[in-house]
Amino acid sequence: MLISTKLYLLRHERNLTLQAVHRQTGIALASLSSYEKGRYAPSLENLCKLADFYGITLDELIGRF
């Protein structure tokens, strides 16, 4: 599964808005949207923030179990 798809599904499974993820992680709204649409790949720093926010490992986030 692509990271973009995984991020989208994680957010929707938890009924969160992009704004809510932004507030909790400090990642810009435009960046979050671009990650979910597959336009840009998150930096390692932002991958770590997102994995921590969703309570999963980096391996789970990038689809490497």
CHARMM-style PDB file with segment names, atoms N, HN, CA, C and O in Angstrom:
ATOM      1  N   MET     1       0.853  -1.176   0.000  1.00  0.00      PROA
ATOM      2  CA  MET     1       0.000   0.000   0.000  1.00  0.00      PROA
ATOM      3  C   MET     1       0.898   1.237   0.000  1.00  0.00      PROA
ATOM      4  O   MET     1       1.899   1.286   0.714  1.00  0.00      PROA
ATOM      5  N   LEU     2       0.540   2.208  -0.786  1.00  0.00      PROA
ATOM      6  HN  LEU     2      -0.274   2.168  -1.366  1.00  0.00      PROA
ATOM      7  CA  LEU     2       1.294   3.455  -0.843  1.00  0.00      PROA
ATOM      8  C   LEU     2       1.164   4.245   0.455  1.00  0.00      PROA
ATOM      9  O   LEU     2       0.151   4.154   1.148  1.00  0.00      PROA
ATOM     10  N   ILE     3       2.190   5.013   0.774  1.00  0.00      PROA
ATOM     11  HN  ILE     3       3.013   5.087   0.210  1.00  0.00      PROA
ATOM     12  CA  ILE     3       2.146   5.850   1.978  1.00  0.00      PROA
ATOM     13  C   ILE     3       0.970   6.817   1.893  1.00  0.00      PROA
ATOM     14  O   ILE     3       0.287   7.056   2.889  1.00  0.00      PROA
ATOM     15  N   SER     4       0.733   7.371   0.709  1.00  0.00      PROA
ATOM     16  HN  SER     4       1.288   7.177  -0.100  1.00  0.00      PROA
ATOM     17  CA  SER     4      -0.368   8.329   0.552  1.00  0.00      PROA
ATOM     18  C   SER     4      -1.702   7.688   0.925  1.00  0.00      PROA
ATOM     19  O   SER     4      -2.510   8.287   1.634  1.00  0.00      PROA
ATOM     20  N   THR     5      -1.923   6.486   0.451  1.00  0.00      PROA
ATOM     21  HN  THR     5      -1.267   5.999  -0.126  1.00  0.00      PROA
ATOM     22  CA  THR     5      -3.164   5.766   0.747  1.00  0.00      PROA
ATOM     23  C   THR     5      -3.255   5.442   2.231  1.00  0.00      PROA
ATOM     24  O   THR     5      -4.312   5.591   2.845  1.00  0.00      PROA
ATOM     25  N   LYS     6      -2.144   4.997   2.801  1.00  0.00      PROA
ATOM     26  HN  LYS     6      -1.285   4.875   2.302  1.00  0.00      PROA
ATOM     27  CA  LYS     6      -2.116   4.645   4.228  1.00  0.00      PROA
ATOM     28  C   LYS     6      -2.459   5.862   5.084  1.00  0.00      PROA
ATOM     29  O   LYS     6      -3.250   5.756   6.021  1.00  0.00      PROA
ATOM     30  N   LEU     7      -1.864   7.029   4.768  1.00  0.00      PROA
ATOM     31  HN  LEU     7      -1.222   7.115   4.007  1.00  0.00      PROA
ATOM     32  CA  LEU     7      -2.147   8.244   5.539  1.00  0.00      PROA
ATOM     33  C   LEU     7      -3.620   8.634   5.424  1.00  0.00      PROA
ATOM     34  O   LEU     7      -4.248   9.008   6.415  1.00  0.00      PROA
ATOM     35  N   TYR     8      -4.160   8.546   4.227  1.00  0.00      PROA
ATOM     36  HN  TYR     8      -3.650   8.242   3.422  1.00  0.00      PROA
ATOM     37  CA  TYR     8      -5.568   8.873   4.009  1.00  0.00      PROA
ATOM     38  C   TYR     8      -6.468   7.939   4.826  1.00  0.00      PROA
ATOM     39  O   TYR     8      -7.393   8.389   5.502  1.00  0.00      PROA
ATOM     40  N   LEU     9      -6.188   6.644   4.756  1.00  0.00      PROA
ATOM     41  HN  LEU     9      -5.436   6.278   4.207  1.00  0.00      PROA
ATOM     42  CA  LEU     9      -7.024   5.673   5.480  1.00  0.00      PROA
ATOM     43  C   LEU     9      -6.912   5.837   6.992  1.00  0.00      PROA
ATOM     44  O   LEU     9      -7.918   5.769   7.699  1.00  0.00      PROA
ATOM     45  N   LEU    10      -5.712   6.050   7.487  1.00  0.00      PROA
ATOM     46  HN  LEU    10      -4.895   6.105   6.913  1.00  0.00      PROA
ATOM     47  CA  LEU    10      -5.535   6.249   8.929  1.00  0.00      PROA
ATOM     48  C   LEU    10      -6.358   7.430   9.418  1.00  0.00      PROA
ATOM     49  O   LEU    10      -7.020   7.348  10.453  1.00  0.00      PROA
ATOM     50  N   ARG    11      -6.316   8.514   8.682  1.00  0.00      PROA
ATOM     51  HN  ARG    11      -5.779   8.581   7.841  1.00  0.00      PROA
ATOM     52  CA  ARG    11      -7.051   9.713   9.086  1.00  0.00      PROA
ATOM     53  C   ARG    11      -8.556   9.473   9.034  1.00  0.00      PROA
ATOM     54  O   ARG    11      -9.280   9.856   9.953  1.00  0.00      PROA
ATOM     55  N   HSD    12      -9.022   8.843   7.970  1.00  0.00      PROA
ATOM     56  HN  HSD    12      -8.433   8.532   7.224  1.00  0.00      PROA
ATOM     57  CA  HSD    12     -10.466   8.622   7.834  1.00  0.00      PROA
ATOM     58  C   HSD    12     -10.993   7.561   8.788  1.00  0.00      PROA
ATOM     59  O   HSD    12     -12.131   7.662   9.246  1.00  0.00      PROA
ATOM     60  N   GLU    13     -10.202   6.556   9.095  1.00  0.00      PROA
ATOM     61  HN  GLU    13      -9.277   6.473   8.722  1.00  0.00      PROA
ATOM     62  CA  GLU    13     -10.623   5.537  10.066  1.00  0.00      PROA
ATOM     63  C   GLU    13     -10.852   6.141  11.447  1.00  0.00      PROA
ATOM     64  O   GLU    13     -11.653   5.644  12.238  1.00  0.00      PROA
ATOM     65  N   ARG    14     -10.131   7.221  11.716  1.00  0.00      PROA
ATOM     66  HN  ARG    14      -9.480   7.625  11.073  1.00  0.00      PROA
ATOM     67  CA  ARG    14     -10.245   7.893  13.021  1.00  0.00      PROA
ATOM     68  C   ARG    14     -11.147   9.120  12.976  1.00  0.00      PROA
ATOM     69  O   ARG    14     -11.245   9.867  13.949  1.00  0.00      PROA
ATOM     70  N   ASN    15     -11.802   9.320  11.840  1.00  0.00      PROA
ATOM     71  HN  ASN    15     -11.723   8.713  11.049  1.00  0.00      PROA
ATOM     72  CA  ASN    15     -12.723  10.457  11.655  1.00  0.00      PROA
ATOM     73  C   ASN    15     -12.053  11.790  11.983  1.00  0.00      PROA
ATOM     74  O   ASN    15     -12.620  12.623  12.690  1.00  0.00      PROA
ATOM     75  N   LEU    16     -10.850  11.979  11.466  1.00  0.00      PROA
ATOM     76  HN  LEU    16     -10.390  11.302  10.892  1.00  0.00      PROA
ATOM     77  CA  LEU    16     -10.101  13.206  11.716  1.00  0.00      PROA
ATOM     78  C   LEU    16     -10.079  14.078  10.467  1.00  0.00      PROA
ATOM     79  O   LEU    16     -10.132  13.584   9.341  1.00  0.00      PROA
ATOM     80  N   THR    17     -10.001  15.365  10.691  1.00  0.00      PROA
ATOM     81  HN  THR    17      -9.958  15.766  11.606  1.00  0.00      PROA
ATOM     82  CA  THR    17      -9.815  16.298   9.584  1.00  0.00      PROA
ATOM     83  C   THR    17      -8.324  16.561   9.415  1.00  0.00      PROA
ATOM     84  O   THR    17      -7.527  16.269  10.307  1.00  0.00      PROA
ATOM     85  N   LEU    18      -7.959  17.109   8.271  1.00  0.00      PROA
ATOM     86  HN  LEU    18      -8.606  17.345   7.547  1.00  0.00      PROA
ATOM     87  CA  LEU    18      -6.569  17.514   8.071  1.00  0.00      PROA
ATOM     88  C   LEU    18      -6.178  18.552   9.118  1.00  0.00      PROA
ATOM     89  O   LEU    18      -5.049  18.564   9.607  1.00  0.00      PROA
ATOM     90  N   GLN    19      -7.124  19.418   9.451  1.00  0.00      PROA
ATOM     91  HN  GLN    19      -8.042  19.408   9.054  1.00  0.00      PROA
ATOM     92  CA  GLN    19      -6.875  20.456  10.454  1.00  0.00      PROA
ATOM     93  C   GLN    19      -6.514  19.835  11.807  1.00  0.00      PROA
ATOM     94  O   GLN    19      -5.613  20.320  12.491  1.00  0.00      PROA
ATOM     95  N   ALA    20      -7.200  18.785  12.186  1.00  0.00      PROA
ATOM     96  HN  ALA    20      -7.932  18.391  11.630  1.00  0.00      PROA
ATOM     97  CA  ALA    20      -6.924  18.129  13.468  1.00  0.00      PROA
ATOM     98  C   ALA    20      -5.527  17.508  13.465  1.00  0.00      PROA
ATOM     99  O   ALA    20      -4.804  17.599  14.457  1.00  0.00      PROA
ATOM    100  N   VAL    21      -5.149  16.882  12.360  1.00  0.00      PROA
ATOM    101  HN  VAL    21      -5.736  16.808  11.554  1.00  0.00      PROA
ATOM    102  CA  VAL    21      -3.812  16.288  12.267  1.00  0.00      PROA
ATOM    103  C   VAL    21      -2.768  17.403  12.314  1.00  0.00      PROA
ATOM    104  O   VAL    21      -1.743  17.271  12.983  1.00  0.00      PROA
ATOM    105  N   HSD    22      -3.027  18.484  11.612  1.00  0.00      PROA
ATOM    106  HN  HSD    22      -3.860  18.592  11.068  1.00  0.00      PROA
ATOM    107  CA  HSD    22      -2.125  19.642  11.613  1.00  0.00      PROA
ATOM    108  C   HSD    22      -1.917  20.173  13.030  1.00  0.00      PROA
ATOM    109  O   HSD    22      -0.786  20.414  13.451  1.00  0.00      PROA
ATOM    110  N   ARG    23      -3.008  20.351  13.755  1.00  0.00      PROA
ATOM    111  HN  ARG    23      -3.927  20.154  13.413  1.00  0.00      PROA
ATOM    112  CA  ARG    23      -2.915  20.895  15.116  1.00  0.00      PROA
ATOM    113  C   ARG    23      -2.080  20.006  16.030  1.00  0.00      PROA
ATOM    114  O   ARG    23      -1.324  20.505  16.863  1.00  0.00      PROA
ATOM    115  N   GLN    24      -2.213  18.709  15.878  1.00  0.00      PROA
ATOM    116  HN  GLN    24      -2.828  18.304  15.201  1.00  0.00      PROA
ATOM    117  CA  GLN    24      -1.517  17.771  16.763  1.00  0.00      PROA
ATOM    118  C   GLN    24      -0.064  17.517  16.359  1.00  0.00      PROA
ATOM    119  O   GLN    24       0.772  17.212  17.209  1.00  0.00      PROA
ATOM    120  N   THR    25       0.239  17.642  15.066  1.00  0.00      PROA
ATOM    121  HN  THR    25      -0.439  17.890  14.375  1.00  0.00      PROA
ATOM    122  CA  THR    25       1.585  17.305  14.594  1.00  0.00      PROA
ATOM    123  C   THR    25       2.432  18.527  14.247  1.00  0.00      PROA
ATOM    124  O   THR    25       3.661  18.458  14.252  1.00  0.00      PROA
ATOM    125  N   GLY    26       1.772  19.642  13.947  1.00  0.00      PROA
ATOM    126  HN  GLY    26       0.773  19.698  13.944  1.00  0.00      PROA
ATOM    127  CA  GLY    26       2.504  20.829  13.522  1.00  0.00      PROA
ATOM    128  C   GLY    26       2.905  20.791  12.057  1.00  0.00      PROA
ATOM    129  O   GLY    26       3.616  21.680  11.590  1.00  0.00      PROA
ATOM    130  N   ILE    27       2.466  19.784  11.332  1.00  0.00      PROA
ATOM    131  HN  ILE    27       1.889  19.062  11.711  1.00  0.00      PROA
ATOM    132  CA  ILE    27       2.766  19.674   9.901  1.00  0.00      PROA
ATOM    133  C   ILE    27       1.771  20.550   9.145  1.00  0.00      PROA
ATOM    134  O   ILE    27       0.573  20.520   9.428  1.00  0.00      PROA
ATOM    135  N   ALA    28       2.263  21.321   8.193  1.00  0.00      PROA
ATOM    136  HN  ALA    28       3.236  21.345   7.964  1.00  0.00      PROA
ATOM    137  CA  ALA    28       1.417  22.246   7.432  1.00  0.00      PROA
ATOM    138  C   ALA    28       0.278  21.509   6.733  1.00  0.00      PROA
ATOM    139  O   ALA    28       0.438  20.384   6.260  1.00  0.00      PROA
ATOM    140  N   LEU    29      -0.869  22.169   6.682  1.00  0.00      PROA
ATOM    141  HN  LEU    29      -0.999  23.083   7.067  1.00  0.00      PROA
ATOM    142  CA  LEU    29      -2.046  21.590   6.024  1.00  0.00      PROA
ATOM    143  C   LEU    29      -1.761  21.229   4.574  1.00  0.00      PROA
ATOM    144  O   LEU    29      -2.143  20.157   4.106  1.00  0.00      PROA
ATOM    145  N   ALA    30      -1.087  22.128   3.869  1.00  0.00      PROA
ATOM    146  HN  ALA    30      -0.776  22.999   4.250  1.00  0.00      PROA
ATOM    147  CA  ALA    30      -0.783  21.878   2.454  1.00  0.00      PROA
ATOM    148  C   ALA    30       0.099  20.641   2.302  1.00  0.00      PROA
ATOM    149  O   ALA    30      -0.070  19.863   1.363  1.00  0.00      PROA
ATOM    150  N   SER    31       1.028  20.467   3.219  1.00  0.00      PROA
ATOM    151  HN  SER    31       1.165  21.099   3.981  1.00  0.00      PROA
ATOM    152  CA  SER    31       1.898  19.291   3.168  1.00  0.00      PROA
ATOM    153  C   SER    31       1.104  18.022   3.422  1.00  0.00      PROA
ATOM    154  O   SER    31       1.259  17.035   2.702  1.00  0.00      PROA
ATOM    155  N   LEU    32       0.259  18.040   4.437  1.00  0.00      PROA
ATOM    156  HN  LEU    32       0.133  18.841   5.022  1.00  0.00      PROA
ATOM    157  CA  LEU    32      -0.562  16.863   4.744  1.00  0.00      PROA
ATOM    158  C   LEU    32      -1.423  16.473   3.554  1.00  0.00      PROA
ATOM    159  O   LEU    32      -1.520  15.297   3.202  1.00  0.00      PROA
ATOM    160  N   SER    33      -2.041  17.461   2.942  1.00  0.00      PROA
ATOM    161  HN  SER    33      -1.962  18.416   3.228  1.00  0.00      PROA
ATOM    162  CA  SER    33      -2.875  17.204   1.778  1.00  0.00      PROA
ATOM    163  C   SER    33      -2.045  16.624   0.632  1.00  0.00      PROA
ATOM    164  O   SER    33      -2.467  15.673  -0.027  1.00  0.00      PROA
ATOM    165  N   SER    34      -0.874  17.194   0.399  1.00  0.00      PROA
ATOM    166  HN  SER    34      -0.531  17.966   0.934  1.00  0.00      PROA
ATOM    167  CA  SER    34       0.002  16.707  -0.669  1.00  0.00      PROA
ATOM    168  C   SER    34       0.480  15.287  -0.415  1.00  0.00      PROA
ATOM    169  O   SER    34       0.608  14.496  -1.349  1.00  0.00      PROA
ATOM    170  N   TYR    35       0.744  14.959   0.845  1.00  0.00      PROA
ATOM    171  HN  TYR    35       0.640  15.602   1.604  1.00  0.00      PROA
ATOM    172  CA  TYR    35       1.154  13.587   1.184  1.00  0.00      PROA
ATOM    173  C   TYR    35       0.040  12.605   0.848  1.00  0.00      PROA
ATOM    174  O   TYR    35       0.287  11.557   0.252  1.00  0.00      PROA
ATOM    175  N   GLU    36      -1.192  12.948   1.234  1.00  0.00      PROA
ATOM    176  HN  GLU    36      -1.393  13.800   1.718  1.00  0.00      PROA
ATOM    177  CA  GLU    36      -2.326  12.050   1.005  1.00  0.00      PROA
ATOM    178  C   GLU    36      -2.656  11.908  -0.479  1.00  0.00      PROA
ATOM    179  O   GLU    36      -3.166  10.871  -0.904  1.00  0.00      PROA
ATOM    180  N   LYS    37      -2.371  12.926  -1.256  1.00  0.00      PROA
ATOM    181  HN  LYS    37      -1.956  13.768  -0.910  1.00  0.00      PROA
ATOM    182  CA  LYS    37      -2.647  12.877  -2.694  1.00  0.00      PROA
ATOM    183  C   LYS    37      -1.484  12.297  -3.479  1.00  0.00      PROA
ATOM    184  O   LYS    37      -1.575  12.130  -4.695  1.00  0.00      PROA
ATOM    185  N   GLY    38      -0.400  11.990  -2.798  1.00  0.00      PROA
ATOM    186  HN  GLY    38      -0.326  12.126  -1.810  1.00  0.00      PROA
ATOM    187  CA  GLY    38       0.746  11.390  -3.449  1.00  0.00      PROA
ATOM    188  C   GLY    38       1.597  12.353  -4.253  1.00  0.00      PROA
ATOM    189  O   GLY    38       2.417  11.929  -5.067  1.00  0.00      PROA
ATOM    190  N   ARG    39       1.411  13.635  -4.034  1.00  0.00      PROA
ATOM    191  HN  ARG    39       0.744  13.980  -3.373  1.00  0.00      PROA
ATOM    192  CA  ARG    39       2.188  14.636  -4.770  1.00  0.00      PROA
ATOM    193  C   ARG    39       3.614  14.745  -4.250  1.00  0.00      PROA
ATOM    194  O   ARG    39       4.556  14.948  -5.016  1.00  0.00      PROA
ATOM    195  N   TYR    40       3.757  14.608  -2.940  1.00  0.00      PROA
ATOM    196  HN  TYR    40       2.992  14.443  -2.317  1.00  0.00      PROA
ATOM    197  CA  TYR    40       5.056  14.688  -2.288  1.00  0.00      PROA
ATOM    198  C   TYR    40       5.172  13.588  -1.254  1.00  0.00      PROA
ATOM    199  O   TYR    40       4.177  13.151  -0.676  1.00  0.00      PROA
ATOM    200  N   ALA    41       6.398  13.148  -1.028  1.00  0.00      PROA
ATOM    201  HN  ALA    41       7.206  13.503  -1.498  1.00  0.00      PROA
ATOM    202  CA  ALA    41       6.654  12.169   0.031  1.00  0.00      PROA
ATOM    203  C   ALA    41       7.046  12.916   1.299  1.00  0.00      PROA
ATOM    204  O   ALA    41       7.800  13.887   1.236  1.00  0.00      PROA
ATOM    205  N   PRO    42       6.548  12.478   2.437  1.00  0.00      PROA
ATOM    206  CA  PRO    42       6.917  13.129   3.704  1.00  0.00      PROA
ATOM    207  C   PRO    42       8.402  12.952   4.002  1.00  0.00      PROA
ATOM    208  O   PRO    42       9.005  11.937   3.652  1.00  0.00      PROA
ATOM    209  N   SER    43       8.973  13.946   4.647  1.00  0.00      PROA
ATOM    210  HN  SER    43       8.484  14.770   4.931  1.00  0.00      PROA
ATOM    211  CA  SER    43      10.351  13.828   5.121  1.00  0.00      PROA
ATOM    212  C   SER    43      10.380  12.777   6.228  1.00  0.00      PROA
ATOM    213  O   SER    43       9.340  12.389   6.761  1.00  0.00      PROA
ATOM    214  N   LEU    44      11.574  12.330   6.560  1.00  0.00      PROA
ATOM    215  HN  LEU    44      12.419  12.645   6.127  1.00  0.00      PROA
ATOM    216  CA  LEU    44      11.714  11.357   7.645  1.00  0.00      PROA
ATOM    217  C   LEU    44      11.178  11.939   8.949  1.00  0.00      PROA
ATOM    218  O   LEU    44      10.525  11.241   9.725  1.00  0.00      PROA
ATOM    219  N   GLU    45      11.451  13.205   9.185  1.00  0.00      PROA
ATOM    220  HN  GLU    45      11.981  13.772   8.555  1.00  0.00      PROA
ATOM    221  CA  GLU    45      10.947  13.871  10.393  1.00  0.00      PROA
ATOM    222  C   GLU    45       9.424  13.828  10.445  1.00  0.00      PROA
ATOM    223  O   GLU    45       8.843  13.506  11.481  1.00  0.00      PROA
ATOM    224  N   ASN    46       8.781  14.152   9.330  1.00  0.00      PROA
ATOM    225  HN  ASN    46       9.253  14.414   8.488  1.00  0.00      PROA
ATOM    226  CA  ASN    46       7.320  14.149   9.312  1.00  0.00      PROA
ATOM    227  C   ASN    46       6.751  12.737   9.345  1.00  0.00      PROA
ATOM    228  O   ASN    46       5.679  12.518   9.910  1.00  0.00      PROA
ATOM    229  N   LEU    47       7.452  11.776   8.747  1.00  0.00      PROA
ATOM    230  HN  LEU    47       8.322  11.954   8.288  1.00  0.00      PROA
ATOM    231  CA  LEU    47       7.016  10.381   8.862  1.00  0.00      PROA
ATOM    232  C   LEU    47       6.992   9.950  10.322  1.00  0.00      PROA
ATOM    233  O   LEU    47       6.059   9.285  10.771  1.00  0.00      PROA
ATOM    234  N   CYS    48       8.031  10.340  11.055  1.00  0.00      PROA
ATOM    235  HN  CYS    48       8.789  10.881  10.690  1.00  0.00      PROA
ATOM    236  CA  CYS    48       8.095  10.001  12.483  1.00  0.00      PROA
ATOM    237  C   CYS    48       6.961  10.658  13.252  1.00  0.00      PROA
ATOM    238  O   CYS    48       6.334  10.017  14.096  1.00  0.00      PROA
ATOM    239  N   LYS    49       6.689  11.924  12.972  1.00  0.00      PROA
ATOM    240  HN  LYS    49       7.198  12.444  12.286  1.00  0.00      PROA
ATOM    241  CA  LYS    49       5.586  12.634  13.642  1.00  0.00      PROA
ATOM    242  C   LYS    49       4.260  11.947  13.362  1.00  0.00      PROA
ATOM    243  O   LYS    49       3.443  11.768  14.266  1.00  0.00      PROA
ATOM    244  N   LEU    50       4.048  11.565  12.117  1.00  0.00      PROA
ATOM    245  HN  LEU    50       4.712  11.710  11.383  1.00  0.00      PROA
ATOM    246  CA  LEU    50       2.776  10.941  11.747  1.00  0.00      PROA
ATOM    247  C   LEU    50       2.642   9.544  12.349  1.00  0.00      PROA
ATOM    248  O   LEU    50       1.563   9.173  12.812  1.00  0.00      PROA
ATOM    249  N   ALA    51       3.710   8.777  12.349  1.00  0.00      PROA
ATOM    250  HN  ALA    51       4.586   9.078  11.973  1.00  0.00      PROA
ATOM    251  CA  ALA    51       3.660   7.447  12.968  1.00  0.00      PROA
ATOM    252  C   ALA    51       3.351   7.569  14.454  1.00  0.00      PROA
ATOM    253  O   ALA    51       2.530   6.820  14.983  1.00  0.00      PROA
ATOM    254  N   ASP    52       4.006   8.507  15.127  1.00  0.00      PROA
ATOM    255  HN  ASP    52       4.673   9.116  14.698  1.00  0.00      PROA
ATOM    256  CA  ASP    52       3.733   8.727  16.556  1.00  0.00      PROA
ATOM    257  C   ASP    52       2.295   9.171  16.776  1.00  0.00      PROA
ATOM    258  O   ASP    52       1.625   8.688  17.688  1.00  0.00      PROA
ATOM    259  N   PHE    53       1.826  10.079  15.952  1.00  0.00      PROA
ATOM    260  HN  PHE    53       2.370  10.472  15.211  1.00  0.00      PROA
ATOM    261  CA  PHE    53       0.457  10.594  16.086  1.00  0.00      PROA
ATOM    262  C   PHE    53      -0.563   9.464  15.947  1.00  0.00      PROA
ATOM    263  O   PHE    53      -1.516   9.384  16.723  1.00  0.00      PROA
ATOM    264  N   TYR    54      -0.362   8.596  14.958  1.00  0.00      PROA
ATOM    265  HN  TYR    54       0.412   8.661  14.328  1.00  0.00      PROA
ATOM    266  CA  TYR    54      -1.315   7.512  14.725  1.00  0.00      PROA
ATOM    267  C   TYR    54      -1.040   6.280  15.591  1.00  0.00      PROA
ATOM    268  O   TYR    54      -1.804   5.315  15.553  1.00  0.00      PROA
ATOM    269  N   GLY    55       0.035   6.307  16.362  1.00  0.00      PROA
ATOM    270  HN  GLY    55       0.655   7.091  16.393  1.00  0.00      PROA
ATOM    271  CA  GLY    55       0.328   5.204  17.266  1.00  0.00      PROA
ATOM    272  C   GLY    55       0.759   3.939  16.556  1.00  0.00      PROA
ATOM    273  O   GLY    55       0.435   2.833  16.989  1.00  0.00      PROA
ATOM    274  N   ILE    56       1.495   4.102  15.458  1.00  0.00      PROA
ATOM    275  HN  ILE    56       1.758   5.000  15.106  1.00  0.00      PROA
ATOM    276  CA  ILE    56       1.989   2.950  14.710  1.00  0.00      PROA
ATOM    277  C   ILE    56       3.493   3.113  14.504  1.00  0.00      PROA
ATOM    278  O   ILE    56       4.048   4.187  14.738  1.00  0.00      PROA
ATOM    279  N   THR    57       4.140   2.048  14.069  1.00  0.00      PROA
ATOM    280  HN  THR    57       3.689   1.176  13.879  1.00  0.00      PROA
ATOM    281  CA  THR    57       5.566   2.112  13.798  1.00  0.00      PROA
ATOM    282  C   THR    57       5.807   2.673  12.399  1.00  0.00      PROA
ATOM    283  O   THR    57       4.906   2.704  11.561  1.00  0.00      PROA
ATOM    284  N   LEU    58       7.029   3.110  12.168  1.00  0.00      PROA
ATOM    285  HN  LEU    58       7.761   3.085  12.849  1.00  0.00      PROA
ATOM    286  CA  LEU    58       7.385   3.554  10.819  1.00  0.00      PROA
ATOM    287  C   LEU    58       7.227   2.424   9.806  1.00  0.00      PROA
ATOM    288  O   LEU    58       6.790   2.648   8.678  1.00  0.00      PROA
ATOM    289  N   ASP    59       7.587   1.209  10.216  1.00  0.00      PROA
ATOM    290  HN  ASP    59       7.942   1.026  11.132  1.00  0.00      PROA
ATOM    291  CA  ASP    59       7.425   0.067   9.327  1.00  0.00      PROA
ATOM    292  C   ASP    59       5.966  -0.106   8.915  1.00  0.00      PROA
ATOM    293  O   ASP    59       5.677  -0.363   7.746  1.00  0.00      PROA
ATOM    294  N   GLU    60       5.060   0.032   9.855  1.00  0.00      PROA
ATOM    295  HN  GLU    60       5.295   0.241  10.805  1.00  0.00      PROA
ATOM    296  CA  GLU    60       3.634  -0.079   9.522  1.00  0.00      PROA
ATOM    297  C   GLU    60       3.212   1.052   8.600  1.00  0.00      PROA
ATOM    298  O   GLU    60       2.444   0.832   7.664  1.00  0.00      PROA
ATOM    299  N   LEU    61       3.695   2.241   8.846  1.00  0.00      PROA
ATOM    300  HN  LEU    61       4.320   2.420   9.606  1.00  0.00      PROA
ATOM    301  CA  LEU    61       3.310   3.393   8.035  1.00  0.00      PROA
ATOM    302  C   LEU    61       3.774   3.244   6.598  1.00  0.00      PROA
ATOM    303  O   LEU    61       3.034   3.574   5.671  1.00  0.00      PROA
ATOM    304  N   ILE    62       4.979   2.755   6.402  1.00  0.00      PROA
ATOM    305  HN  ILE    62       5.580   2.487   7.154  1.00  0.00      PROA
ATOM    306  CA  ILE    62       5.476   2.628   5.031  1.00  0.00      PROA
ATOM    307  C   ILE    62       5.142   1.282   4.397  1.00  0.00      PROA
ATOM    308  O   ILE    62       5.536   1.007   3.264  1.00  0.00      PROA
ATOM    309  N   GLY    63       4.415   0.446   5.133  1.00  0.00      PROA
ATOM    310  HN  GLY    63       4.095   0.669   6.054  1.00  0.00      PROA
ATOM    311  CA  GLY    63       3.944  -0.820   4.579  1.00  0.00      PROA
ATOM    312  C   GLY    63       4.968  -1.935   4.649  1.00  0.00      PROA
ATOM    313  O   GLY    63       4.910  -2.892   3.877  1.00  0.00      PROA
ATOM    314  N   ARG    64       5.896  -1.810   5.564  1.00  0.00      PROA
ATOM    315  HN  ARG    64       5.943  -1.033   6.191  1.00  0.00      PROA
ATOM    316  CA  ARG    64       6.935  -2.837   5.718  1.00  0.00      PROA
ATOM    317  C   ARG    64       6.763  -3.498   7.085  1.00  0.00      PROA
ATOM    318  O   ARG    64       7.268  -2.992   8.087  1.00  0.00      PROA
ATOM    319  N   PHE    65       6.065  -4.605   7.130  1.00  0.00      PROA
ATOM    320  HN  PHE    65       5.654  -5.016   6.316  1.00  0.00      PROA
ATOM    321  CA  PHE    65       5.774  -5.253   8.406  1.00  0.00      PROA
ATOM    322  C   PHE    65       6.779  -6.346   8.647  1.00  0.00      PROA
ATOM    323  OT1 PHE    65       6.718  -7.025   9.672  1.00  0.00      PROA
TER     324      PHE     65
END
